[in-house]
């Protein structure tokens, strides 16, 4: 899957004065990746960082997301992901 430039979508209007640093930064961030695999790897990295967060809600959400990723695709059932998942569950 190739991701394209957001302005290439027909239904999307592009405002040239749009400040991407305010409430749009995250959307534009994902267009920096050229393949679906890169997007998934970045999501995985974000979840790993969140699982080490001091905020209990962020940790719980990341554990649930990691669980969904592991259940969704066995290729993500790596030793690192499994250890991270088990450690996060144990700490809850």
Z-matrix of the N, CA and C atoms (Angstrom, degrees):
N
C 1 1.440
C 2 1.531 1 108.32
N 3 1.272 2 116.81 1 124.60
C 4 1.462 3 121.89 2 178.22
C 5 1.522 4 109.17 3 -102.94
N 6 1.297 5 115.70 4 132.15
C 7 1.458 6 119.76 5 176.77
C 8 1.514 7 108.54 6 -92.14
N 9 1.294 8 116.02 7 141.64
C 10 1.461 9 119.76 8 -177.19
C 11 1.505 10 113.40 9 -110.36
N 12 1.288 11 114.56 10 -179.91
C 13 1.458 12 121.73 11 176.71
C 14 1.529 13 108.29 12 -68.85
N 15 1.333 14 118.19 13 133.82
C 16 1.469 15 119.17 14 -177.47
C 17 1.518 16 113.27 15 -59.65
N 18 1.315 17 118.27 16 -25.61
C 19 1.458 18 120.32 17 -179.16
C 20 1.522 19 112.10 18 -78.17
N 21 1.344 20 118.40 19 -5.24
C 22 1.459 21 120.43 20 -179.00
C 23 1.527 22 112.45 21 -84.32
N 24 1.326 23 118.05 22 -6.80
C 25 1.450 24 120.63 23 177.95
C 26 1.528 25 109.26 24 -81.56
N 27 1.327 26 115.87 25 132.20
C 28 1.458 27 121.18 26 -173.37
C 29 1.522 28 113.06 27 -64.57
N 30 1.331 29 117.28 28 -38.73
C 31 1.461 30 120.36 29 -175.37
C 32 1.525 31 113.38 30 -82.29
N 33 1.302 32 117.26 31 -3.77
C 34 1.459 33 119.63 32 -175.55
C 35 1.520 34 111.10 33 -99.24
N 36 1.313 35 115.47 34 126.62
C 37 1.456 36 119.94 35 175.47
C 38 1.515 37 108.27 36 -93.38
N 39 1.304 38 116.41 37 135.48
C 40 1.454 39 120.52 38 -178.09
C 41 1.522 40 109.28 39 -107.70
N 42 1.307 41 116.10 40 119.88
C 43 1.453 42 121.88 41 177.38
C 44 1.522 43 108.20 42 -93.44
N 45 1.309 44 117.36 43 115.24
C 46 1.461 45 121.74 44 -176.41
C 47 1.522 46 112.50 45 -64.33
N 48 1.337 47 118.15 46 -23.03
C 49 1.459 48 121.47 47 -179.14
C 50 1.528 49 112.35 48 -90.14
N 51 1.322 50 116.56 49 8.75
C 52 1.456 51 121.31 50 -177.60
C 53 1.524 52 110.43 51 -67.01
N 54 1.327 53 116.38 52 128.50
C 55 1.465 54 121.88 53 177.29
C 56 1.525 55 107.77 54 -92.17
N 57 1.331 56 116.93 55 104.64
C 58 1.456 57 121.10 56 -175.29
C 59 1.523 58 112.92 57 -71.92
N 60 1.323 59 117.07 58 -9.72
C 61 1.461 60 118.82 59 178.95
C 62 1.526 61 111.60 60 -81.90
N 63 1.311 62 116.96 61 -8.21
C 64 1.460 63 121.09 62 -179.85
C 65 1.520 64 109.15 63 -117.77
N 66 1.326 65 116.10 64 112.68
C 67 1.462 66 123.04 65 173.63
C 68 1.524 67 114.22 66 50.50
N 69 1.281 68 118.17 67 38.65
C 70 1.453 69 121.98 68 176.44
C 71 1.510 70 109.77 69 -162.23
N 72 1.295 71 114.74 70 -4.45
C 73 1.455 72 119.91 71 -177.10
C 74 1.521 73 111.47 72 -60.41
N 75 1.323 74 116.03 73 -42.57
C 76 1.453 75 118.73 74 -176.04
C 77 1.527 76 111.27 75 -64.51
N 78 1.295 77 116.95 76 -39.78
C 79 1.464 78 120.31 77 -179.55
C 80 1.517 79 110.97 78 -64.19
N 81 1.315 80 116.74 79 -45.02
C 82 1.460 81 119.40 80 -179.35
C 83 1.523 82 110.92 81 -69.12
N 84 1.332 83 117.28 82 -29.19
C 85 1.462 84 121.89 83 179.22
C 86 1.518 85 111.33 84 -57.74
N 87 1.336 86 117.29 85 -40.18
C 88 1.464 87 120.41 86 -174.91
C 89 1.517 88 112.51 87 -71.02
N 90 1.323 89 118.37 88 -19.40
C 91 1.462 90 120.38 89 177.88
C 92 1.526 91 112.11 90 -75.38
N 93 1.335 92 117.80 91 -7.69
C 94 1.460 93 120.53 92 177.38
C 95 1.523 94 112.43 93 -75.03
N 96 1.313 95 117.74 94 -13.26
C 97 1.459 96 121.74 95 -179.34
C 98 1.522 97 109.35 96 -94.87
N 99 1.327 98 115.79 97 140.00
C 100 1.463 99 118.70 98 -176.07
C 101 1.525 100 112.92 99 -99.62
N 102 1.326 101 118.50 100 -14.81
C 103 1.460 102 120.24 101 -179.69
C 104 1.523 103 110.40 102 -132.26
N 105 1.311 104 114.32 103 158.41
C 106 1.460 105 120.78 104 177.95
C 107 1.530 106 110.53 105 -63.09
N 108 1.328 107 117.27 106 -36.33
C 109 1.464 108 121.60 107 179.31
C 110 1.531 109 110.95 108 -60.58
N 111 1.318 110 117.57 109 -41.33
C 112 1.464 111 120.89 110 178.47
C 113 1.526 112 111.17 111 -64.22
N 114 1.318 113 116.78 112 -38.33
C 115 1.470 114 121.11 113 178.17
C 116 1.525 115 109.68 114 -63.51
N 117 1.336 116 116.87 115 -46.40
C 118 1.462 117 121.58 116 -179.69
C 119 1.524 118 110.99 117 -62.87
N 120 1.334 119 116.56 118 -41.24
C 121 1.465 120 119.78 119 178.74
C 122 1.526 121 111.07 120 -63.20
N 123 1.326 122 117.37 121 -39.22
C 124 1.465 123 120.19 122 178.87
C 125 1.529 124 110.90 123 -68.41
N 126 1.324 125 117.22 124 -39.70
C 127 1.465 126 120.58 125 175.99
C 128 1.524 127 109.80 126 -60.34
N 129 1.322 128 116.08 127 -43.03
C 130 1.461 129 121.04 128 178.34
C 131 1.525 130 111.20 129 -61.13
N 132 1.328 131 117.00 130 -42.28
C 133 1.467 132 121.20 131 178.39
C 134 1.530 133 111.44 132 -63.01
N 135 1.328 134 116.13 133 -41.92
C 136 1.466 135 120.59 134 178.72
C 137 1.528 136 110.21 135 -62.32
N 138 1.333 137 116.27 136 -43.82
C 139 1.463 138 119.90 137 -179.48
C 140 1.522 139 111.59 138 -64.72
N 141 1.319 140 116.71 139 -37.69
C 142 1.466 141 119.27 140 178.00
C 143 1.524 142 110.80 141 -64.32
N 144 1.332 143 116.34 142 -41.59
C 145 1.469 144 118.78 143 177.73
C 146 1.526 145 110.93 144 -64.15
N 147 1.327 146 116.74 145 -40.81
C 148 1.466 147 120.34 146 -178.91
C 149 1.531 148 111.47 147 -67.42
N 150 1.325 149 117.23 148 -32.17
C 151 1.467 150 119.43 149 -179.35
C 152 1.520 151 111.48 150 -68.42
N 153 1.325 152 117.42 151 -19.10
C 154 1.463 153 121.76 152 177.92
C 155 1.530 154 111.53 153 -97.90
N 156 1.316 155 117.06 154 3.94
C 157 1.462 156 122.60 155 -178.05
C 158 1.534 157 110.70 156 -70.17
N 159 1.316 158 116.71 157 151.57
C 160 1.468 159 121.31 158 177.58
C 161 1.525 160 112.21 159 -75.41
N 162 1.323 161 117.03 160 -18.78
C 163 1.460 162 122.28 161 -179.34
C 164 1.533 163 109.22 162 -76.58
N 165 1.334 164 116.64 163 120.33
C 166 1.461 165 120.80 164 -178.12
C 167 1.513 166 113.78 165 -62.17
N 168 1.323 167 117.51 166 -36.94
C 169 1.465 168 121.38 167 -179.98
C 170 1.530 169 110.09 168 -65.91
N 171 1.326 170 117.03 169 -43.11
C 172 1.469 171 120.83 170 178.95
C 173 1.518 172 110.54 171 -63.63
N 174 1.333 173 116.26 172 -40.78
C 175 1.468 174 120.34 173 178.86
C 176 1.520 175 110.81 174 -63.62
N 177 1.325 176 116.46 175 -45.72
C 178 1.468 177 120.30 176 -178.58
C 179 1.528 178 110.65 177 -63.58
N 180 1.318 179 116.97 178 -43.28
C 181 1.467 180 120.58 179 179.55
C 182 1.523 181 110.96 180 -63.55
N 183 1.324 182 117.10 181 -39.88
C 184 1.461 183 119.33 182 -179.07
C 185 1.521 184 110.97 183 -69.28
N 186 1.326 185 117.10 184 -36.13
C 187 1.463 186 120.12 185 177.40
C 188 1.525 187 109.88 186 -63.85
N 189 1.319 188 117.16 187 -43.27
C 190 1.466 189 120.40 188 178.12
C 191 1.527 190 110.88 189 -63.13
N 192 1.319 191 116.76 190 -40.71
C 193 1.463 192 119.98 191 179.34
C 194 1.521 193 111.14 192 -67.59
N 195 1.331 194 117.34 193 -42.18
C 196 1.463 195 120.08 194 176.73
C 197 1.522 196 110.76 195 -61.62
N 198 1.325 197 116.36 196 -39.24
C 199 1.459 198 120.47 197 177.69
C 200 1.531 199 110.31 198 -61.09
N 201 1.328 200 116.66 199 -43.50
C 202 1.464 201 120.59 200 179.01
C 203 1.521 202 111.53 201 -64.44
N 204 1.332 203 117.20 202 -39.16
C 205 1.465 204 120.35 203 179.21
C 206 1.521 205 110.33 204 -65.75
N 207 1.332 206 116.11 205 -44.22
C 208 1.462 207 119.87 206 -179.72
C 209 1.519 208 110.29 207 -62.95
N 210 1.329 209 117.50 208 -41.34
C 211 1.468 210 121.26 209 179.09
C 212 1.523 211 111.69 210 -71.27
N 213 1.318 212 117.04 211 -31.24
C 214 1.463 213 121.61 212 -175.70
C 215 1.523 214 112.03 213 -71.61
N 216 1.329 215 117.59 214 -41.91
C 217 1.456 216 120.61 215 -174.19
C 218 1.520 217 109.19 216 -145.26
N 219 1.313 218 116.49 217 119.11
C 220 1.462 219 120.57 218 -177.45
C 221 1.523 220 113.21 219 -64.54
N 222 1.322 221 117.98 220 -17.75
C 223 1.462 222 118.96 221 178.47
C 224 1.521 223 111.07 222 -66.77
N 225 1.334 224 117.16 223 -20.71
C 226 1.462 225 120.28 224 178.04
C 227 1.526 226 112.16 225 -90.05
N 228 1.320 227 116.97 226 0.86
C 229 1.454 228 120.88 227 176.79
C 230 1.529 229 108.42 228 -83.73
N 231 1.303 230 115.31 229 63.86
C 232 1.461 231 121.03 230 178.20
C 233 1.524 232 108.85 231 -87.43
N 234 1.305 233 115.45 232 163.43
C 235 1.457 234 119.59 233 179.26
C 236 1.528 235 110.92 234 -60.35
N 237 1.329 236 116.89 235 -41.22
C 238 1.467 237 120.24 236 180.00
C 239 1.524 238 111.84 237 -62.89
N 240 1.337 239 116.28 238 -46.61
C 241 1.467 240 119.69 239 179.98
C 242 1.525 241 111.22 240 -63.71
N 243 1.334 242 116.12 241 -41.06
C 244 1.457 243 119.68 242 -178.44
C 245 1.529 244 110.78 243 -66.73
N 246 1.335 245 117.35 244 -42.25
C 247 1.463 246 120.55 245 177.51
C 248 1.528 247 110.92 246 -63.32
N 249 1.318 248 115.71 247 -42.77
C 250 1.463 249 120.25 248 178.50
C 251 1.525 250 110.69 249 -61.00
N 252 1.330 251 115.99 250 -44.75
C 253 1.455 252 121.27 251 179.57
C 254 1.530 253 110.88 252 -61.85
N 255 1.322 254 117.04 253 -47.36
C 256 1.458 255 120.87 254 -178.00
C 257 1.535 256 111.44 255 -65.88
N 258 1.322 257 117.13 256 -39.37
C 259 1.462 258 120.76 257 178.13
C 260 1.529 259 111.02 258 -63.91
N 261 1.335 260 115.84 259 -43.69
C 262 1.466 261 120.23 260 -179.61
C 263 1.525 262 111.10 261 -65.35
N 264 1.328 263 117.07 262 -40.17
C 265 1.464 264 120.50 263 178.74
C 266 1.527 265 109.95 264 -66.35
N 267 1.315 266 116.30 265 -41.24
C 268 1.467 267 120.49 266 -179.62
C 269 1.526 268 111.48 267 -62.41
N 270 1.340 269 116.34 268 -38.10
C 271 1.459 270 120.87 269 -178.34
C 272 1.526 271 112.38 270 -73.45
N 273 1.336 272 117.68 271 -18.88
C 274 1.457 273 120.56 272 -179.66
C 275 1.494 274 107.45 273 -77.63
